[in-house]
Amino acid sequence: MGGKIAIIGLGMIGYELIKKYDNLGYNVHAITRSDKGFFNDNNNIIKHFVDITNESKIKETIENINPDFVVNTAAITNVDLCETERELAYKTNALAAKYIGEACKEVGCSLCHISTDYVFDKFDEDDLNSYPDSGEWKGKAGACMVEGFCKKYIKEIRGLESCARGLQIEKLLPFIR
């Protein structure tokens, strides 16, 4: 098959996509902020350690790779962190996506940006304020927003419900073959 693909983010979906495209014979470039030890025994996967919130660095990296296709799976999905670190969340979840899109346009490659797409109803303030004390949130990847307290406030799901990012890897894999 072949081709050159850059996969940004080394979370659950990024990890699976890297494995899949490597097995399909693609020239895989993994763009991540740090080495998590994944794929150290695989010389086919080229790693690039880049802070995607650094506009010049992410654009330079994509331009140097010159991929046929980019998949961006990087995001801050921790709701509490997004609330306390609003600037970091904005830079990572909004500006970085913009930078990646601009770089893809510049090199003329396709981009797939994977994100959640939940629409929430209005929250009951008293209900919301009592949630942290309930302990219900503990051990839940989606914490408040998807798997816990806020589930009852999800008005609409424009994707799949069973994953905090709105996309099941099992549903994605058939489309990337």
OpenMM code with the backbone's topology and positions (N, CA, C; nanometers):
from openmm import Vec3, app, unit

residues = "MET GLY GLY LYS ILE ALA ILE ILE GLY LEU GLY MET ILE GLY TYR GLU LEU ILE LYS LYS TYR ASP ASN LEU GLY TYR ASN VAL HIS ALA ILE THR ARG SER ASP LYS GLY PHE PHE ASN ASP ASN ASN ASN ILE ILE LYS HIS PHE VAL ASP ILE THR ASN GLU SER LYS ILE LYS GLU THR ILE GLU ASN ILE ASN PRO ASP PHE VAL VAL ASN THR ALA ALA ILE THR ASN VAL ASP LEU CYS GLU THR GLU ARG GLU LEU ALA TYR LYS THR ASN ALA LEU ALA ALA LYS TYR ILE GLY GLU ALA CYS LYS GLU VAL GLY CYS SER LEU CYS HIS ILE SER THR ASP TYR VAL PHE ASP LYS PHE ASP GLU ASP ASP LEU ASN SER TYR PRO ASP SER GLY GLU TRP LYS GLY LYS ALA GLY ALA CYS MET VAL GLU GLY PHE CYS LYS LYS TYR ILE LYS GLU ILE ARG GLY LEU GLU SER CYS ALA ARG GLY LEU GLN ILE GLU LYS LEU LEU PRO PHE ILE ARG".split()
positions = [
    Vec3(0.0846, -0.1176, 0.0000),
    Vec3(0.0000, 0.0000, 0.0000),
    Vec3(0.0894, 0.1243, 0.0000),
    Vec3(0.1374, 0.1658, 0.1150),
    Vec3(0.2359, 0.2713, 0.1221),
    Vec3(0.1818, 0.4111, 0.1378),
    Vec3(0.2715, 0.5049, 0.1262),
    Vec3(0.2379, 0.6440, 0.1495),
    Vec3(0.3015, 0.6907, 0.2791),
    Vec3(0.3019, 0.8190, 0.2970),
    Vec3(0.3617, 0.8777, 0.4170),
    Vec3(0.2521, 0.9430, 0.4998),
    Vec3(0.2420, 0.9024, 0.6260),
    Vec3(0.1390, 0.9547, 0.7152),
    Vec3(0.2029, 1.0066, 0.8435),
    Vec3(0.1520, 1.1191, 0.8916),
    Vec3(0.1933, 1.1743, 1.0211),
    Vec3(0.0742, 1.1625, 1.1151),
    Vec3(0.0972, 1.1011, 1.2302),
    Vec3(-0.0077, 1.0860, 1.3305),
    Vec3(0.0338, 1.1660, 1.4523),
    Vec3(-0.0508, 1.2613, 1.4899),
    Vec3(-0.0197, 1.3521, 1.6000),
    Vec3(-0.0975, 1.3083, 1.7228),
    Vec3(-0.0245, 1.2881, 1.8329),
    Vec3(-0.0852, 1.2446, 1.9578),
    Vec3(-0.0651, 1.0956, 1.9770),
    Vec3(-0.0237, 1.0587, 2.0958),
    Vec3(0.0054, 0.9181, 2.1236),
    Vec3(-0.0812, 0.8676, 2.2387),
    Vec3(-0.2095, 0.9048, 2.2332),
    Vec3(-0.3068, 0.8487, 2.3264),
    Vec3(-0.3615, 0.7196, 2.2688),
    Vec3(-0.4773, 0.6788, 2.3161),
    Vec3(-0.5369, 0.5519, 2.2747),
    Vec3(-0.5570, 0.5439, 2.1236),
    Vec3(-0.6176, 0.6444, 2.0656),
    Vec3(-0.6471, 0.6396, 1.9225),
    Vec3(-0.5192, 0.6543, 1.8404),
    Vec3(-0.4335, 0.7484, 1.8775),
    Vec3(-0.3080, 0.7661, 1.8059),
    Vec3(-0.2232, 0.6404, 1.8061),
    Vec3(-0.2148, 0.5757, 1.9207),
    Vec3(-0.1369, 0.4521, 1.9343),
    Vec3(-0.1896, 0.3452, 1.8382),
    Vec3(-0.3212, 0.3255, 1.8367),
    Vec3(-0.3812, 0.2239, 1.7494),
    Vec3(-0.3630, 0.2589, 1.6022),
    Vec3(-0.3764, 0.3853, 1.5680),
    Vec3(-0.3573, 0.4264, 1.4291),
    Vec3(-0.2136, 0.4037, 1.3829),
    Vec3(-0.1182, 0.4342, 1.4690),
    Vec3(0.0227, 0.4130, 1.4341),
    Vec3(0.0476, 0.2650, 1.4066),
    Vec3(-0.0017, 0.1784, 1.4946),
    Vec3(0.0144, 0.0330, 1.4745),
    Vec3(-0.0492, -0.0101, 1.3423),
    Vec3(-0.1705, 0.0357, 1.3183),
    Vec3(-0.2449, -0.0049, 1.1994),
    Vec3(-0.1747, 0.0387, 1.0710),
    Vec3(-0.1380, 0.1659, 1.0636),
    Vec3(-0.0737, 0.2146, 0.9418),
    Vec3(0.0645, 0.1535, 0.9216),
    Vec3(0.1360, 0.1254, 1.0295),
    Vec3(0.2644, 0.0568, 1.0177),
    Vec3(0.2432, -0.0831, 0.9596),
    Vec3(0.1430, -0.1533, 1.0105),
    Vec3(0.1134, -0.2888, 0.9597),
    Vec3(0.0696, -0.2868, 0.8134),
    Vec3(0.0108, -0.1775, 0.7685),
    Vec3(-0.0321, -0.1644, 0.6294),
    Vec3(0.0813, -0.1216, 0.5356),
    Vec3(0.2005, -0.0973, 0.5920),
    Vec3(0.3162, -0.0643, 0.5101),
    Vec3(0.3374, 0.0826, 0.4824),
    Vec3(0.2715, 0.1684, 0.5596),
    Vec3(0.2909, 0.3119, 0.5437),
    Vec3(0.4219, 0.3557, 0.6087),
    Vec3(0.4753, 0.4663, 0.5615),
    Vec3(0.5886, 0.5320, 0.6244),
    Vec3(0.5268, 0.6195, 0.7339),
    Vec3(0.5343, 0.5740, 0.8602),
    Vec3(0.4623, 0.6370, 0.9714),
    Vec3(0.5538, 0.7302, 1.0500),
    Vec3(0.5050, 0.8530, 1.0682),
    Vec3(0.5730, 0.9520, 1.1520),
    Vec3(0.4812, 0.9812, 1.2705),
    Vec3(0.5292, 0.9541, 1.3907),
    Vec3(0.4526, 0.9807, 1.5128),
    Vec3(0.4984, 1.1133, 1.5708),
    Vec3(0.4049, 1.2063, 1.5862),
    Vec3(0.4367, 1.3367, 1.6443),
    Vec3(0.3742, 1.3404, 1.7831),
    Vec3(0.4581, 1.3542, 1.8836),
    Vec3(0.4125, 1.3531, 2.0223),
    Vec3(0.5008, 1.4450, 2.1050),
    Vec3(0.4529, 1.4850, 2.2220),
    Vec3(0.5317, 1.5793, 2.3026),
    Vec3(0.6443, 1.5123, 2.3791),
    Vec3(0.6313, 1.3815, 2.4073),
    Vec3(0.7364, 1.3135, 2.4840),
    Vec3(0.7403, 1.1658, 2.4488),
    Vec3(0.8504, 1.1031, 2.4793),
    Vec3(0.8684, 0.9612, 2.4523),
    Vec3(0.8050, 0.8808, 2.5642),
    Vec3(0.6979, 0.8093, 2.5315),
    Vec3(0.6308, 0.7254, 2.6304),
    Vec3(0.6849, 0.5827, 2.6262),
    Vec3(0.7881, 0.5597, 2.5449),
    Vec3(0.8467, 0.4272, 2.5341),
    Vec3(0.7771, 0.3385, 2.4327),
    Vec3(0.6736, 0.3896, 2.3689),
    Vec3(0.6039, 0.3104, 2.2680),
    Vec3(0.6874, 0.3017, 2.1407),
    Vec3(0.6830, 0.1887, 2.0771),
    Vec3(0.7441, 0.1648, 1.9469),
    Vec3(0.8970, 0.1787, 1.9485),
    Vec3(0.9591, 0.1643, 2.0645),
    Vec3(1.1048, 0.1730, 2.0705),
    Vec3(1.1722, 0.0587, 1.9953),
    Vec3(1.1016, -0.0533, 1.9813),
    Vec3(1.1584, -0.1684, 1.9118),
    Vec3(1.1195, -0.1719, 1.7644),
    Vec3(1.0595, -0.0656, 1.7153),
    Vec3(1.0151, -0.0602, 1.5766),
    Vec3(1.0872, 0.0541, 1.5056),
    Vec3(1.1807, 0.0181, 1.4211),
    Vec3(1.2583, 0.1190, 1.3490),
    Vec3(1.1836, 0.1789, 1.2310),
    Vec3(1.0669, 0.1227, 1.1982),
    Vec3(0.9883, 0.1753, 1.0864),
    Vec3(0.9161, 0.3049, 1.1238),
    Vec3(0.8897, 0.3234, 1.2515),
    Vec3(0.8136, 0.4401, 1.2966),
    Vec3(0.9104, 0.5500, 1.3361),
    Vec3(0.8967, 0.6635, 1.2723),
    Vec3(0.9850, 0.7767, 1.2999),
    Vec3(0.9152, 0.8685, 1.3989),
    Vec3(0.9804, 0.8954, 1.5106),
    Vec3(0.9208, 0.9783, 1.6153),
    Vec3(0.9728, 1.1216, 1.6066),
    Vec3(0.8813, 1.2132, 1.6299),
    Vec3(0.9146, 1.3556, 1.6343),
    Vec3(0.8575, 1.4091, 1.7652),
    Vec3(0.9426, 1.4630, 1.8511),
    Vec3(0.8980, 1.5171, 1.9787),
    Vec3(0.8797, 1.6678, 1.9645),
    Vec3(0.7529, 1.7089, 1.9641),
    Vec3(0.7197, 1.8474, 1.9336),
    Vec3(0.6066, 1.8943, 2.0244),
    Vec3(0.6180, 2.0166, 2.0722),
    Vec3(0.5089, 2.0825, 2.1435),
    Vec3(0.4173, 2.1411, 2.0365),
    Vec3(0.2988, 2.0815, 2.0207),
    Vec3(0.2101, 2.1249, 1.9126),
    Vec3(0.1554, 2.2653, 1.9336),
    Vec3(0.1708, 2.3206, 2.0543),
    Vec3(0.1261, 2.4581, 2.0783),
    Vec3(0.2293, 2.5604, 2.0311),
    Vec3(0.3464, 2.5123, 1.9910),
    Vec3(0.4505, 2.5988, 1.9366),
    Vec3(0.4302, 2.6056, 1.7848),
    Vec3(0.3713, 2.7146, 1.7403),
    Vec3(0.3312, 2.7282, 1.6000),
    Vec3(0.4442, 2.6991, 1.5021),
    Vec3(0.5584, 2.7606, 1.5214),
    Vec3(0.6668, 2.7424, 1.4251),
    Vec3(0.7193, 2.5992, 1.4258),
    Vec3(0.7261, 2.5354, 1.5422),
    Vec3(0.7804, 2.3989, 1.5518),
    Vec3(0.6883, 2.2955, 1.4871),
    Vec3(0.5574, 2.3046, 1.5130),
    Vec3(0.4671, 2.2052, 1.4537),
    Vec3(0.4578, 2.2249, 1.3029),
    Vec3(0.4555, 2.3491, 1.2586),
    Vec3(0.4503, 2.3741, 1.1145),
    Vec3(0.5786, 2.3256, 1.0470),
    Vec3(0.6925, 2.3540, 1.1078),
    Vec3(0.8213, 2.3096, 1.0536),
    Vec3(0.8278, 2.1574, 1.0472),
    Vec3(0.7782, 2.0915, 1.1506),
    Vec3(0.7807, 1.9450, 1.1547),
    Vec3(0.6965, 1.8862, 1.0424),
    Vec3(0.5764, 1.9366, 1.0257),
    Vec3(0.4889, 1.8855, 0.9195),
    Vec3(0.5490, 1.9152, 0.7823),
    Vec3(0.6031, 2.0332, 0.7650),
    Vec3(0.6650, 2.0680, 0.6373),
    Vec3(0.7843, 1.9777, 0.6083),
    Vec3(0.8669, 1.9472, 0.7099),
    Vec3(0.9826, 1.8598, 0.6903),
    Vec3(0.9416, 1.7165, 0.6589),
    Vec3(0.8364, 1.6688, 0.7220),
    Vec3(0.7870, 1.5332, 0.6938),
    Vec3(0.7264, 1.5284, 0.5539),
    Vec3(0.6536, 1.6335, 0.5171),
    Vec3(0.5837, 1.6431, 0.3888),
    Vec3(0.4956, 1.5194, 0.3661),
    Vec3(0.4005, 1.4953, 0.4572),
    Vec3(0.3196, 1.3733, 0.4494),
    Vec3(0.2117, 1.3809, 0.3416),
    Vec3(0.1602, 1.2628, 0.3074),
    Vec3(0.0443, 1.2557, 0.2193),
    Vec3(-0.0831, 1.2817, 0.2985),
    Vec3(-0.0779, 1.2504, 0.4279),
    Vec3(-0.1962, 1.2541, 0.5118),
    Vec3(-0.1542, 1.2771, 0.6563),
    Vec3(-0.2306, 1.3577, 0.7313),
    Vec3(-0.2063, 1.3818, 0.8739),
    Vec3(-0.3334, 1.3472, 0.9502),
    Vec3(-0.3162, 1.2776, 1.0624),
    Vec3(-0.4273, 1.2521, 1.1540),
    Vec3(-0.3905, 1.3173, 1.2867),
    Vec3(-0.4726, 1.4113, 1.3319),
    Vec3(-0.4488, 1.4774, 1.4598),
    Vec3(-0.5417, 1.4188, 1.5659),
    Vec3(-0.4819, 1.3497, 1.6628),
    Vec3(-0.5589, 1.2939, 1.7745),
    Vec3(-0.5235, 1.3636, 1.9049),
    Vec3(-0.4370, 1.4624, 1.9008),
    Vec3(-0.3884, 1.5282, 2.0219),
    Vec3(-0.4922, 1.6234, 2.0798),
    Vec3(-0.5089, 1.6161, 2.2105),
    Vec3(-0.6015, 1.7065, 2.2800),
    Vec3(-0.5842, 1.6916, 2.4291),
    Vec3(-0.6250, 1.7924, 2.5009),
    Vec3(-0.6380, 1.7799, 2.6468),
    Vec3(-0.7834, 1.7438, 2.6709),
    Vec3(-0.8063, 1.6251, 2.7236),
    Vec3(-0.9427, 1.5773, 2.7454),
    Vec3(-0.9808, 1.5765, 2.8930),
    Vec3(-0.8863, 1.6073, 2.9805),
    Vec3(-0.9140, 1.6125, 3.1234),
    Vec3(-0.9923, 1.7403, 3.1527),
    Vec3(-1.1185, 1.7219, 3.1876),
    Vec3(-1.2097, 1.8354, 3.2050),
    Vec3(-1.1607, 1.9299, 3.3150),
    Vec3(-1.1181, 1.8744, 3.4280),
    Vec3(-1.0717, 1.9590, 3.5381),
    Vec3(-0.9496, 2.0403, 3.4976),
    Vec3(-0.8569, 1.9769, 3.4262),
    Vec3(-0.7385, 2.0487, 3.3804),
    Vec3(-0.7767, 2.1594, 3.2831),
    Vec3(-0.8719, 2.1330, 3.1965),
    Vec3(-0.9181, 2.2365, 3.1023),
    Vec3(-0.9775, 2.3560, 3.1763),
    Vec3(-1.0427, 2.3301, 3.2884),
    Vec3(-1.1021, 2.4385, 3.3663),
    Vec3(-0.9965, 2.5198, 3.4408),
    Vec3(-0.8941, 2.4534, 3.4928),
    Vec3(-0.7928, 2.5247, 3.5708),
    Vec3(-0.6809, 2.5819, 3.4837),
    Vec3(-0.6566, 2.5184, 3.3707),
    Vec3(-0.5505, 2.5618, 3.2787),
    Vec3(-0.6132, 2.6025, 3.1447),
    Vec3(-0.6978, 2.7030, 3.1513),
    Vec3(-0.7743, 2.7440, 3.0330),
    Vec3(-0.6860, 2.7850, 2.9156),
    Vec3(-0.5800, 2.8564, 2.9425),
    Vec3(-0.4927, 2.9003, 2.8335),
    Vec3(-0.4252, 2.7811, 2.7660),
    Vec3(-0.3753, 2.6872, 2.8466),
    Vec3(-0.3130, 2.5672, 2.7911),
    Vec3(-0.4146, 2.4866, 2.7099),
    Vec3(-0.5355, 2.4716, 2.7622),
    Vec3(-0.6401, 2.3973, 2.6908),
    Vec3(-0.6732, 2.4654, 2.5586),
    Vec3(-0.6834, 2.5971, 2.5604),
    Vec3(-0.7125, 2.6714, 2.4371),
    Vec3(-0.5993, 2.6541, 2.3354),
    Vec3(-0.4753, 2.6659, 2.3829),
    Vec3(-0.3612, 2.6502, 2.2927),
    Vec3(-0.3570, 2.5100, 2.2324),
    Vec3(-0.3828, 2.4092, 2.3159),
    Vec3(-0.3736, 2.2702, 2.2704),
    Vec3(-0.4929, 2.2286, 2.1858),
    Vec3(-0.6123, 2.2603, 2.2311),
    Vec3(-0.7324, 2.2099, 2.1661),
    Vec3(-0.7840, 2.2987, 2.0531),
    Vec3(-0.7412, 2.4227, 2.0478),
    Vec3(-0.7898, 2.5125, 1.9431),
    Vec3(-0.6755, 2.5629, 1.8541),
    Vec3(-0.5810, 2.6344, 1.9143),
    Vec3(-0.4748, 2.6939, 1.8326),
    Vec3(-0.3884, 2.5893, 1.7638),
    Vec3(-0.3530, 2.4829, 1.8345),
    Vec3(-0.2684, 2.3793, 1.7732),
    Vec3(-0.3385, 2.3168, 1.6531),
    Vec3(-0.4687, 2.2947, 1.6648),
    Vec3(-0.5444, 2.2394, 1.5514),
    Vec3(-0.5390, 2.3355, 1.4321),
    Vec3(-0.5459, 2.4646, 1.4609),
    Vec3(-0.5352, 2.5660, 1.3554),
    Vec3(-0.3973, 2.5598, 1.2892),
    Vec3(-0.2917, 2.5530, 1.3714),
    Vec3(-0.1555, 2.5474, 1.3180),
    Vec3(-0.1363, 2.4239, 1.2303),
    Vec3(-0.1880, 2.3117, 1.2770),
    Vec3(-0.1755, 2.1861, 1.2024),
    Vec3(-0.2499, 2.1975, 1.0695),
    Vec3(-0.3694, 2.2528, 1.0736),
    Vec3(-0.4464, 2.2722, 0.9497),
    Vec3(-0.3749, 2.3626, 0.8513),
    Vec3(-0.3167, 2.4707, 0.9012),
    Vec3(-0.2435, 2.5631, 0.8139),
    Vec3(-0.1219, 2.4950, 0.7519),
    Vec3(-0.0511, 2.4141, 0.8323),
    Vec3(0.0669, 2.3437, 0.7802),
    Vec3(0.0267, 2.2426, 0.6737),
    Vec3(-0.0835, 2.1726, 0.6955),
    Vec3(-0.1312, 2.0750, 0.5967),
    Vec3(-0.1704, 2.1440, 0.4667),
    Vec3(-0.2339, 2.2576, 0.4789),
    Vec3(-0.2708, 2.3340, 0.3598),
    Vec3(-0.1450, 2.3767, 0.2840),
    Vec3(-0.0448, 2.4200, 0.3580),
    Vec3(0.0802, 2.4669, 0.2977),
    Vec3(0.1505, 2.3558, 0.2187),
    Vec3(0.1541, 2.2334, 0.2752),
    Vec3(0.2230, 2.1237, 0.2059),
    Vec3(0.1300, 2.0485, 0.1101),
    Vec3(0.0018, 2.0796, 0.1148),
    Vec3(-0.0929, 2.0181, 0.0225),
    Vec3(-0.1339, 1.8765, 0.0583),
    Vec3(-0.1401, 1.8469, 0.1882),
    Vec3(-0.1808, 1.7123, 0.2290),
    Vec3(-0.3169, 1.7158, 0.2975),
    Vec3(-0.3792, 1.5997, 0.3047),
    Vec3(-0.5090, 1.5865, 0.3704),
    Vec3(-0.4909, 1.5822, 0.5214),
    Vec3(-0.5959, 1.6242, 0.5932),
    Vec3(-0.5939, 1.6259, 0.7389),
    Vec3(-0.7228, 1.5659, 0.7916),
    Vec3(-0.7089, 1.4782, 0.8904),
    Vec3(-0.8228, 1.4255, 0.9657),
    Vec3(-0.8013, 1.4661, 1.1106),
    Vec3(-0.8922, 1.5451, 1.1648),
    Vec3(-0.8837, 1.5897, 1.3042),
    Vec3(-0.9895, 1.5143, 1.3834),
    Vec3(-0.9457, 1.4358, 1.4799),
    Vec3(-1.0388, 1.3542, 1.5584),
    Vec3(-1.0666, 1.4249, 1.6902),
    Vec3(-1.1937, 1.4457, 1.7172),
    Vec3(-1.2348, 1.5156, 1.8382),
    Vec3(-1.3714, 1.4639, 1.8812),
    Vec3(-1.4105, 1.5001, 2.0009),
    Vec3(-1.5437, 1.4646, 2.0479),
    Vec3(-1.6438, 1.5672, 1.9965),
    Vec3(-1.7674, 1.5296, 1.9914),
    Vec3(-1.8698, 1.6209, 1.9434),
    Vec3(-1.9972, 1.6011, 2.0249),
    Vec3(-1.9935, 1.6437, 2.1483),
    Vec3(-2.1092, 1.6354, 2.2371),
    Vec3(-2.1741, 1.7721, 2.2482),
    Vec3(-2.3048, 1.7737, 2.2535),
    Vec3(-2.3806, 1.8961, 2.2753),
    Vec3(-2.4479, 1.8812, 2.4110),
    Vec3(-2.4229, 1.9742, 2.5031),
    Vec3(-2.4738, 1.9649, 2.6396),
    Vec3(-2.5920, 2.0571, 2.6624),
    Vec3(-2.6876, 2.0099, 2.7435),
    Vec3(-2.7972, 2.0928, 2.7917),
    Vec3(-2.7458, 2.1813, 2.9041),
    Vec3(-2.8283, 2.2723, 2.9505),
    Vec3(-2.7923, 2.3603, 3.0615),
    Vec3(-2.7785, 2.2778, 3.1911),
    Vec3(-2.6756, 2.3099, 3.2686),
    Vec3(-2.6503, 2.2404, 3.3948),
    Vec3(-2.7302, 2.3021, 3.5085),
    Vec3(-2.7707, 2.2177, 3.6006),
    Vec3(-2.8315, 2.2631, 3.7256),
    Vec3(-2.7164, 2.2971, 3.8199),
    Vec3(-2.7059, 2.4234, 3.8630),
    Vec3(-2.5927, 2.4693, 3.9446),
    Vec3(-2.5749, 2.3887, 4.0736),
    Vec3(-2.6828, 2.3639, 4.1471),
    Vec3(-2.6731, 2.2884, 4.2725),
    Vec3(-2.6261, 2.1459, 4.2465),
    Vec3(-2.6793, 2.0866, 4.1424),
    Vec3(-2.6407, 1.9507, 4.1040),
    Vec3(-2.4917, 1.9464, 4.0695),
    Vec3(-2.4480, 2.0421, 3.9920),
    Vec3(-2.3084, 2.0486, 3.9505),
    Vec3(-2.2154, 2.0700, 4.0697),
    Vec3(-2.2534, 2.1589, 4.1612),
    Vec3(-2.1682, 2.1883, 4.2767),
    Vec3(-2.1563, 2.0710, 4.3736),
    Vec3(-2.2545, 1.9819, 4.3772),
    Vec3(-2.2490, 1.8679, 4.4693),
    Vec3(-2.1709, 1.7501, 4.4107),
    Vec3(-2.1452, 1.7503, 4.2819),
    Vec3(-2.0793, 1.6371, 4.2152),
    Vec3(-1.9398, 1.6047, 4.2700),
    Vec3(-1.8497, 1.7010, 4.2900),
    Vec3(-1.7159, 1.6657, 4.3393),
    Vec3(-1.7176, 1.5915, 4.4732),
    Vec3(-1.8120, 1.6247, 4.5604),
    Vec3(-1.8196, 1.5588, 4.6909),
    Vec3(-1.8771, 1.4179, 4.6827),
    Vec3(-1.9451, 1.3854, 4.5733),
    Vec3(-2.0113, 1.2552, 4.5615),
    Vec3(-1.9126, 1.1404, 4.5443),
    Vec3(-1.7943, 1.1677, 4.4894),
    Vec3(-1.6963, 1.0622, 4.4635),
    Vec3(-1.7279, 0.9807, 4.3396),
    Vec3(-1.8395, 1.0081, 4.2751),
    Vec3(-1.8812, 0.9328, 4.1561),
    Vec3(-1.7803, 0.9438, 4.0419),
    Vec3(-1.7072, 1.0520, 4.0379),
    Vec3(-1.6138, 1.0789, 3.9294),
    Vec3(-1.4879, 0.9934, 3.9348),
    Vec3(-1.4541, 0.9356, 4.0494),
    Vec3(-1.3256, 0.8666, 4.0674),
    Vec3(-1.3124, 0.7468, 3.9740),
    Vec3(-1.1976, 0.7395, 3.9076),
    Vec3(-1.1653, 0.6269, 3.8212),
    Vec3(-1.2323, 0.6286, 3.6854),
    Vec3(-1.2878, 0.7391, 3.6473),
    Vec3(-1.3559, 0.7473, 3.5185),
    Vec3(-1.2732, 0.8314, 3.4223),
    Vec3(-1.2405, 0.7726, 3.3084),
    Vec3(-1.1580, 0.8431, 3.2101),
    Vec3(-1.2255, 0.9697, 3.1620),
    Vec3(-1.3535, 0.9643, 3.1383),
    Vec3(-1.4266, 1.0805, 3.0905),
    Vec3(-1.4703, 1.1697, 3.2037),
    Vec3(-1.4439, 1.1237, 3.3265),
    Vec3(-1.4795, 1.1968, 3.4474),
    Vec3(-1.6198, 1.2542, 3.4380),
    Vec3(-1.6336, 1.3798, 3.4680),
    Vec3(-1.7652, 1.4427, 3.4744),
    Vec3(-1.8380, 1.4421, 3.3415),
    Vec3(-1.7719, 1.4771, 3.2356),
    Vec3(-1.8418, 1.5130, 3.1128),
    Vec3(-1.9160, 1.3993, 3.0438),
    Vec3(-1.8576, 1.2825, 3.0340),
    Vec3(-1.9192, 1.1798, 2.9515),
    Vec3(-1.9622, 1.0578, 3.0315),
    Vec3(-1.8780, 1.0147, 3.1239),
    Vec3(-1.9052, 0.8881, 3.1899),
    Vec3(-1.9713, 0.9025, 3.3268),
    Vec3(-1.9814, 1.0209, 3.3764),
    Vec3(-2.0332, 1.0369, 3.5107),
    Vec3(-2.1536, 1.1266, 3.5184),
    Vec3(-2.1479, 1.2162, 3.6122),
    Vec3(-2.2562, 1.3073, 3.6460),
    Vec3(-2.3188, 1.3754, 3.5249),
    Vec3(-2.2388, 1.4227, 3.4350),
    Vec3(-2.2902, 1.5053, 3.3251),
    Vec3(-2.3573, 1.4259, 3.2147),
    Vec3(-2.3475, 1.2936, 3.2190),
    Vec3(-2.4092, 1.2123, 3.1149),
    Vec3(-2.5573, 1.2481, 3.0963),
    Vec3(-2.6258, 1.2743, 3.2087),
    Vec3(-2.7683, 1.3069, 3.1988),
    Vec3(-2.7913, 1.4417, 3.1294),
    Vec3(-2.6846, 1.5226, 3.1188),
    Vec3(-2.6973, 1.6527, 3.0545),
    Vec3(-2.6569, 1.6504, 2.9067),
    Vec3(-2.6126, 1.5350, 2.8579),
    Vec3(-2.5776, 1.5266, 2.7160),
    Vec3(-2.7066, 1.5281, 2.6357),
    Vec3(-2.7211, 1.6317, 2.5604),
    Vec3(-2.8425, 1.6520, 2.4815),
    Vec3(-2.8362, 1.5738, 2.3507),
    Vec3(-2.7191, 1.5714, 2.2903),
    Vec3(-2.7032, 1.5089, 2.1595),
    Vec3(-2.5613, 1.4572, 2.1459),
    Vec3(-2.5462, 1.3436, 2.0800),
    Vec3(-2.4144, 1.2873, 2.0529),
    Vec3(-2.3979, 1.2782, 1.9025),
    Vec3(-2.2988, 1.3452, 1.8524),
    Vec3(-2.2705, 1.3419, 1.7088),
    Vec3(-2.1482, 1.2542, 1.6861),
    Vec3(-2.1618, 1.1319, 1.7171),
    Vec3(-2.0521, 1.0367, 1.7101),
    Vec3(-2.0949, 0.9154, 1.7890),
    Vec3(-2.0014, 0.8479, 1.8511),
    Vec3(-2.0323, 0.7289, 1.9281),
    Vec3(-2.0179, 0.7571, 2.0758),
    Vec3(-2.1091, 0.7051, 2.1547),
    Vec3(-2.1168, 0.7378, 2.2961),
    Vec3(-2.0149, 0.6648, 2.3822),
    Vec3(-1.9652, 0.5511, 2.3402),
    Vec3(-1.8888, 0.4671, 2.4311),
    Vec3(-1.7448, 0.5111, 2.4530),
    Vec3(-1.7009, 0.6188, 2.3925),
    Vec3(-1.5633, 0.6649, 2.4101),
    Vec3(-1.5637, 0.8124, 2.4449),
    Vec3(-1.4810, 0.8509, 2.5401),
    Vec3(-1.4771, 0.9895, 2.5855),
    Vec3(-1.4396, 1.0860, 2.4736),
    Vec3(-1.3744, 1.0370, 2.3700),
    Vec3(-1.3384, 1.1244, 2.2587),
    Vec3(-1.4441, 1.1205, 2.1490),
    Vec3(-1.5522, 1.0447, 2.1704),
    Vec3(-1.6591, 1.0437, 2.0729),
    Vec3(-1.6370, 0.9470, 1.9582),
    Vec3(-1.5372, 0.8625, 1.9681),
    Vec3(-1.5065, 0.7736, 1.8580),
    Vec3(-1.4498, 0.6430, 1.9119),
    Vec3(-1.5100, 0.5317, 1.8760),
    Vec3(-1.4577, 0.4018, 1.9162),
    Vec3(-1.3512, 0.3595, 1.8175),
    Vec3(-1.2395, 0.3112, 1.8675),
    Vec3(-1.1319, 0.2671, 1.7788),
    Vec3(-1.1798, 0.1507, 1.6934),
    Vec3(-1.2672, 0.0651, 1.7479),
    Vec3(-1.3195, -0.0485, 1.6706),
    Vec3(-1.3990, -0.0004, 1.5498),
    Vec3(-1.4654, 0.1124, 1.5619),
    Vec3(-1.5435, 0.1671, 1.4506),
    Vec3(-1.4540, 0.2398, 1.3506),
    Vec3(-1.3403, 0.2922, 1.3965),
    Vec3(-1.2497, 0.3668, 1.3110),
    Vec3(-1.1652, 0.2749, 1.2238),
    Vec3(-1.1183, 0.1650, 1.2777),
    Vec3(-1.0234, 0.0795, 1.2060),
    Vec3(-1.0708, 0.0326, 1.0685),
    Vec3(-1.1968, -0.0081, 1.0506),
    Vec3(-1.2387, -0.0512, 0.9160),
    Vec3(-1.2252, 0.0586, 0.8096),
    Vec3(-1.2296, 0.1827, 0.8501),
    Vec3(-1.2225, 0.2923, 0.7547),
    Vec3(-1.0792, 0.3266, 0.7123),
    Vec3(-0.9807, 0.2751, 0.7843),
    Vec3(-0.8422, 0.3087, 0.7519),
    Vec3(-0.7700, 0.1959, 0.6816),
    Vec3(-0.8439, 0.0959, 0.6398),
    Vec3(-0.7801, -0.0164, 0.5683),
    Vec3(-0.7587, 0.0171, 0.4239),
] * unit.nanometer
topology = app.Topology()
chain = topology.addChain("A")
for resn in residues:
    res = topology.addResidue(resn, chain)
    for name in ("N", "CA", "C"):
        topology.addAtom(name, app.Element.getBySymbol(name[0]), res)
